[in-house]
Amino acid sequence: MPLAGGQERPVGGDAAENGRRGEACDAKEIWHAGEYACCAARDHESRSRLLPPQGGAPLPETMHHHPWTPSYAPGTNVDAPLRTTLVTHLLSESAVRWPDRTALRFEGRTFGYAEFDALTDRMAQGLQRLGVRPGTHVGLYLPNTPHYFIAFFGVLKAGAVVVNYSPLDAGAVLEHKIGDSHTDVIVTLDTPALFSRMNGYLDSTRLKTLIVGAHDEFGSGDRVDDHDIAWDTRRVRFADLLVPRHSAPLVPPAVDLGSVAVLQYTGGTTGHPKGAMLTHASLSATVSQLQAMLLSTGTLTAGAERFLVVLPLFHVYSMVLNMIFGFSIGAELVLHERFELKAALDEIERSRISVFLGVPTMYVAFTSHPDIERADLSSLKWCNSGGAPIAAEVFSNFVRMARCRLL
């Protein structure tokens, strides 16, 4: 357990009890700098080395003896080096490799990789004209529309920090996040539920500027009448930031890999939500792990996959696995504003979706659907369930019906 100076203590009961159960007596835990390293030893057969307090000793040459590695797919390189880079580079590299491949599809509108990368460059330049710089915190108060993708990468390319806001947050939570995160700019939509609420915070919080996108720029839906918005220096049109003012390319500011890319707030179940600082290095390392797990095993193929995105992008699960990882492997992201069972099933069949990320309630809905046995889910290669434990029966039923990997 966490002891000062990297001290160790046995866990799992006393030696006599461990011996009666036929288990090793020298299993130990060490906590250091918030990272957990557990090496379970079985008698004298253990070849593990525990991480020292400063992490100075080398890691084990192989991790194949760890109890969790048999759960990995055959061929997984468990010792793969983790590449770290700027999150924006993951998109730009895919734009160079697959310039004409569709990056994003939403309600009939498609964006190619090169087109989308250039669009985020223009957003970054527009933000820079507003005064957004490294250290500026820009909130995204958005549903699942292309605005989120464009704003996310535009903010990072401007060197600033993304702060995710949930449209489901109560007013007191929004006020807390604005103050706690030092958010100066928020990107939102002109829908009544979003704009009307956030507009009030221009006078009651530290918020200085609202960037307002039109929902029908990329799709359809309810919106505030344009004439009801007092456009001024504090309320700026999203579309205006995308208008190129000169032909000069974006000059991205210098950003360190250890710089915070995203402030992701917790759910606040035990008090006020707390902002977790996600760096460019940590996010890109996570993507590197996913690539090692899914590409090296042949589960997925770079430049050939199609994701169905129904999970809210303001949640870290969807932001990382759907958006950042998806773009990093040149996937086509088919975006739905929300999860609707019939629409999801129809999209999987029609678009030959190969990757679906969901939460347990979605898999319950799939397996409970009366027509699920007749649905063609054969295109699915890899599915993931997160956010909460999934019942064993639901897990096994979905795998049987879809015949794909569910992690």
N, C-alpha and C positions, 0 to 999 in steps of 0.2 A: 504494500500500500504506500501512499505518498509519504515518504520520510525524507528529512533534510539530508543533503549530502549524498544522495543516491544510495542510502542504506537499503537493505533488503530484509524481508521477513517471510517465513514460510506461510503458505496459505492452504486452506482446505482441511483444517483440523490438525491434530497432533500426529507424530510419526507412527505411533502404535495403531491409531485408527486407520491411517493411510495404508499401513502394512496389512491390516486385516482385510481391507478392500482390494488388496493386490495392486495398489497404486503407488506411484513414486513418492518418496518422502521429501524430495528436494524441489518440488514445483515452487516457483517464486514469481513475484510480480515486482516490477519497478515502474514508478511513474517519474517522468522527468519532463519539465517544460510543457506539460499538458499532453504529452504523447505517451501512449501506453505500449509497453513491450512485454509480452508474456511468453515465457519459454517453459513449457511443461516437460519435465524430465521423467523418464521411466527407467528407474534403477540406474545402472552405470552406462546405459546405451545412449544417453543424451550427448549430443555433440554441439548443443546450442551455446552461444555466448550472449550473456545479458548485456544490454546497452548500458554503458557507464553514465555517470551523471552528465558529463559534457559531450557524450556521443562520440568520443575520440576513437574508440576501437572499431575495426571494420565490422560490417554486418556479416552474418553467416554466408558462406559461399553459395549455399543452396537453402531453400526453404521447403524442400519437398517433404521433410519429416514433420512439418507442422500439421496439426489435426484438421485445419480448414482447407488445406490445398486439395484433398480429394474431391472437394465440391466444385473445383474449377473444371471447365471444359477440357477435354484432352487436347494437348498441344499448347496450352497456355504457358507463356514464358513468365513464370512467377518472379524471376529475377530481372525482368526487363528494366533498363534504365529509364527514369522518368524525365522527359523533356519539359523544360519550362520556357515559356516565351510570353510575350504580351498577348492578351486575349484577342486583340484586334488582328494580330498576325495570323491567327488561325483562320479568320475569314479571308484576309487578303491572299494568303497562300492558296486557298481553294479557288479564289477568283482567277488566279494565274493558271492553275492546273485545269480547271473546268470552266472557262469563261462563258460558254454558251449553255451550260447545263442549268436547268431551273433550280434556283435556290429556294424560292418561296412561292406558294400558291395560296390565294385567298379569294374566295367568292368569284372565281373566274379570272382574276388578275394574276399574272405570273411575273416574276422577277428573275432574270438570269443572274448568275454569280457575278460577272463583271459589272452588269448594270446595278445590282444591289450594292456592291462594294463602292462604286462611284457615288451612289445615292447617299451612303453613309459618310463619304468624304464631304459631300456638299452640306450635309447636316452638321458635321463637325465645324466647317467653315462658318456656317450660319450661327452656331453657338458661340464661336470665337468672336464674331461681330457683336454679339450681345455682352461680351465680357467674360464668358466662361473660360476659365484657365485651370491649370493644375491646382488642385486643392479645392476647387468649387464643387459643391455637392448638388447634384441635379436629381430630383425625384421623378420617378415614373409612376404616375397614377393612371394606369391604363389597363384595359381589358386585352384579350387576345386579338389584336389587329396588327397590320404591318407597321403601324406607328411605333409599337414597342420595339421591334427589331431595329428599325431605322434609328430611333432615339438612343437605344442601348449602345450600339456601336458608334454612333455619332458622339455621344458623351465621352466614351473611352478614347476615341481618336482625338478629341479635343484635350485629352489629358486629365479630364475631370473624373469624379466618382459618381457612380450610379447608386441611388437610394431607392429600393423597391417599396412601393406603397400598395396595399391591398384595397381595391374598391369596396371590400366588405368591412373595412375598419370603421369602428365607431368614431364619432367626432372627437371625443377626448383622446383616443389613440392617435388619430391623425395629428392633432395639436402637439401631443407629446413627441411624436416622431419628427415633426418639423423642427421643433426646438432642440431636441436631443441630438439630431444628426446634423444640425446647422445647415439645413436645406435652404438654398437661396432661390432656386429655380425649380419649377415643377412642370412636367409635360403631361397634359391630359387631353380629353376629348370634349367636343361640344354637346355631348349628351346631357340631358337635365340632371341625371343622378351624379355625374362626375363634375361638370363645370360649375353648376350652381353651388355645390358644397365647397369646392376648392376656391372659388372666387371670393368667398367670404373671408378666407384666411389671409388675403392680401393686406387687410387692415388690422387683423387681430393677432398676427404672428410675425416672425422675422421674414417671411416669404416676400420676395421682391418682384418676381416675374412669373407669369403663367404663359406657357407655350400651348396653344390650343389647336388641336387637330380637328378636322371635320370628319365625322364618321363615314360620310359618303365619298370621301376622297378615294377610299379603297374598297368600300362595301356599301351596304344599305343599313338603315336603322334610324331610330329617333334621334333628333338633334335639336339644339337650341337655335331659334331663328337667328341668322347672322346679324340682323339689325338689332338684336337684343344684347349683343356683346359690345361693350364700349372699348373698341380697339385703341390702344395707346401704347406708351412705352412699357407699361406693366402687363399688358395683355397682347400677346404677339401671335400671329397666325403661324402654325406649323409649316404650312406650304411656303410662306415667305422665306423661311430659313433654307429651303431647298433650291431657291432661285440663285443660280451662280451670278456673282457680281463681277467676276473677272475670270480670266482663263488660267490664272496661276494655279498649280496643283496645291493640294493641302500640304502644309508644313506641320507635321505632327510634333508636338513638344516632346522633349526628352522625359521618359517615364521609366522609373526603376521597376524591376520585376517584383520587388518587395513592396511596391506602392499598393495601396488599397484600390481595388477596382470596383467593388460593390459593397455597400452596407446592407446586409440582409437581416431584417429584424425577426426575432423569435415571436412565437405566438402570444407571449405574455400570460401564460396560464398561471404563473405564480407571482405575478406582479406586473410592473410595466414591461412592455417589450424591450428587449435589449438588442442593440445592433452588433452583429457579428461582422468582423472585418475580413473580407475575402480578397486576398491579393491576386495580382496577375499570376504569380508563381503558383499559388495554391490551386487556382482554377485550371490553369493549363496542365498542372501535374495530374489533376483528377481526370482530365480529358486523355492524357497520356496513358493512364491506367486503363481507361475504357477501351482505348485503341488496342492496347496490348492484350486485353481480355477477349475482344470481339473480332479484331481484324487478324491477329496472328493465328487464331484458331480456325479461321475461315467461316465463322458464324456470319459475319457481315463482310461486304466488299466495298472498298472506297470508290466513290463515284457511281454507285449502282443502287443505292438504297432510297426508300421513300418512307418518311415518317408521317404518321397521323398525329398532329399536335392538338390535343384537347385540354390538357392540364394547364392551369393558369401560369403564365410566364413570370408573374411576379413572385411565384414560389420557387425556391432554389432548386428543387427537384427538376422542374420543367426547364428552368433557365439553363441549367448545366447540361442535363442529359438530352433534352430535345434540341435546344437552340445552339449552345456552344459546341457540344460534341457533334451534333448533326451537321453543322456547317463545317466542322473540322474534317469530316470525311466526305464532303461533297454530296451530302444527301439532299434530296428534295423534301422540303418541309411543307406538308399540306395542312394548313391552319384552319381550325374551327374555333369560333369564338367561345364555345362552351361544349360540354359533353352532352350529346343527345343520342340515346342508344340506337335508334333506327338510322339516324344520319351517319353515325360512326360505322355501323355494319355495312351500310350502302357504300360508304367511302372506301372501306377496306376491300370490298369486292370490285368496285368500279375502277379504283386507282391502283389496285394490286399493291396495297400497303405492305411493307415488309417489317416495319418496326412500330410497336405501339407501347407507350408508357402510360400506366394508369395507377389508380388507387384501388384497394380491395372492393369498395362498393361498385366500381365499374365492372370488375370481373364477376361480381355477384349478379349484376344486371345482365351481362353477357350470358352467363350459364343458366339464368332463369328465363331467358327469352324463349317463347314457345317455338320459334322458327330457327333457333340456333343450330340445330342438327342439319338443317338444309342450307345454312349459310356457307358460302365458299370462303374459308379463311386460309386456304392453302398457300397464299402468298406470304403469310406471316413467317418470319424467321426468328425474331427475338422480341419478347415482351418482358416488361418489367412491372413489378408492383411495389409501391413504396407508400410512405406516409403513415402506415399502420400495419400490424400483422395481418396476413391473409390466412383464412381458415384452410386447413389441409384439404378438406373436401372440395372447396371452391378451386383451389390450386389444381388438384388432380383432375377435376371435371373440365377445367379450361384447357389444360394440356392435352387431355384426351380429345376434346372437340377440335381444337385448333392445330394440334400436332406441331407445336412450335415450342421453343425453349421459353420458359417463364422463370425469371429470376426475382 
